[in-house]
Amino acid sequence: MNEQKYAISEYHDVDEVYKKLNNLISQPLRHVKREKMQEFLSYFDNQCKRSKELTDEAKKFIPGGVQHNLAFNYPFPIAIEKTDGAYLWDADGNEYIDFLQAGGPTVLGSNYAPVREKVFEMLNECGPVTGLFHEYELKLAELVNRFMPAVEMFRMLGSGTESVMAAVRAARAFTKKKYVIKVGGAYHGWSDPMVYGLHIPGTGRLEATGIPRGASAATKEFFPNSLGALKRQLWLNRLRGGTAAVIVEPLGPESGTRPVPFDFNQKIRELCDEFGALLIFDEVVTGFRVGLGGAQGYFGVKPDLTVFGKCITGGYPMAGGVGGRAEVVSRFAAGIGGIGERAYVGGTLSANPLSCVAGYYSLLEMERTNAAVIAGKAGDRLTKGLQAIIEKYGLPFVVYNQGSIVHLETSGVMLLDLRNPIRLAKELKPRKHMIEEMGAAYMSQGLITLAGSRMYTSMADTDEVIDSALSKFETVLAACV
């Protein structure tokens, strides 16, 4: 591992993080004072009238009024009209510091001009899609291989969800085994087999409305960080025919919300080798954000398959792909017809010229500017500043980061699981509502976060941007009881 190439300047003490998190969820909620929360919420009624008009109208034609998993709906969604670097502007002209960054892909900052110009050139010359091969498909695949040598071959798709589906299909076709094991609480998209143990470990099919039971019958989960539980499941699966793959987010479930020890991925690699299972890294968020070598480069662990999503095109649409060992990825041979025993995947818009040129130049710009490291330093500055605020006001809140992925846990809702079902049933809704309120309070101060508990920093986040953000965060955190 070469630390100069990666966003994580110092890996956190996982035991210390969990000690603080367990302390947080053992205490009563420390929410924003009620009178102060009403003041924060009044911002939306007074300053966001156009957003409310638009999203109220949208409810007539769109289920719930929004179509994006990351959209913050409390007290109502905000309509965004303009982006630039570290900032967003809504339909009413209000300015926000953007710590959502589209869920992570825009490490260069939003609407980065040098990439945008290359996309314009492509649109002028070729248009967004032809349905035929384009040179930039090759150029992007070669570039991904240069940064991540474990990606010997690469197949582009339309999203992280599609890419996980394809990876699982390839693993089963290659190993001739059917079981797939994931970490409880991890999110690997919304395909039928992966809506299992979603967000909350141990919940199995709790979220599987509309999904036939057989669709996830071969999916198993184990509790986060429990290598013993994984090994037991591998043994059980062996008795039933074997495990095709183990899929993990290398920083831990939900982009490291449940962090893993530094050697965790290497130990999973060893278990996969012992049981003849493939190891799949879901690098939808970590790919290129942790560094151009991804989390696999940072940890020095070689997965058999790597899943890409929004990161592969730098924030442009049709963003997904799967790559890895040539003998496995070759199962995706495409085109009309095909030969041999292949794993069928498709997508008319996959690997379109627009997406490929955006991805190619985004990665080149990240290499040229050292964007991941710069974004990581911004994450370090934000984390240290938030820690100082937490200590200043004697709050039990927990902040830590993996480079440019910053976690600010105020309610601890993501740490609940079925090992304590009484607490889960009692506290899930109030703790979930608390982070909704925290997210709204941050937004009222001009801060957009992911679900009120996670921030992605970018190259555009200068010291001045971070210091301004810290002042805004302090206004909210100082109002907590």
Secondary structure as GFF3:
##gff-version 3
##sequence-region A 1 481
A	DSSP	three_ten_helix	3	5	.	.	.	ID=ss1
A	DSSP	alpha_helix	14	25	.	.	.	ID=ss2
A	DSSP	alpha_helix	34	47	.	.	.	ID=ss3
A	DSSP	alpha_helix	49	58	.	.	.	ID=ss4
A	DSSP	three_ten_helix	63	65	.	.	.	ID=ss5
A	DSSP	beta_strand	80	84	.	.	.	ID=ss6
A	DSSP	beta_strand	87	90	.	.	.	ID=ss7
A	DSSP	beta_strand	95	98	.	.	.	ID=ss8
A	DSSP	three_ten_helix	101	103	.	.	.	ID=ss9
A	DSSP	alpha_helix	113	125	.	.	.	ID=ss10
A	DSSP	alpha_helix	135	147	.	.	.	ID=ss11
A	DSSP	beta_strand	153	157	.	.	.	ID=ss12
A	DSSP	alpha_helix	160	175	.	.	.	ID=ss13
A	DSSP	beta_strand	179	183	.	.	.	ID=ss14
A	DSSP	three_ten_helix	192	194	.	.	.	ID=ss15
A	DSSP	three_ten_helix	213	216	.	.	.	ID=ss16
A	DSSP	beta_strand	219	222	.	.	.	ID=ss17
A	DSSP	alpha_helix	227	239	.	.	.	ID=ss18
A	DSSP	beta_strand	243	248	.	.	.	ID=ss19
A	DSSP	alpha_helix	253	256	.	.	.	ID=ss20
A	DSSP	alpha_helix	264	275	.	.	.	ID=ss21
A	DSSP	beta_strand	278	282	.	.	.	ID=ss22
A	DSSP	alpha_helix	294	299	.	.	.	ID=ss23
A	DSSP	beta_strand	305	308	.	.	.	ID=ss24
A	DSSP	three_ten_helix	310	313	.	.	.	ID=ss25
A	DSSP	beta_strand	320	324	.	.	.	ID=ss26
A	DSSP	alpha_helix	326	329	.	.	.	ID=ss27
A	DSSP	three_ten_helix	330	332	.	.	.	ID=ss28
A	DSSP	alpha_helix	353	369	.	.	.	ID=ss29
A	DSSP	alpha_helix	371	392	.	.	.	ID=ss30
A	DSSP	beta_strand	398	402	.	.	.	ID=ss31
A	DSSP	beta_strand	405	409	.	.	.	ID=ss32
A	DSSP	three_ten_helix	413	415	.	.	.	ID=ss33
A	DSSP	alpha_helix	421	444	.	.	.	ID=ss34
A	DSSP	beta_strand	447	448	.	.	.	ID=ss35
A	DSSP	beta_strand	454	456	.	.	.	ID=ss36
A	DSSP	alpha_helix	463	477	.	.	.	ID=ss37
###
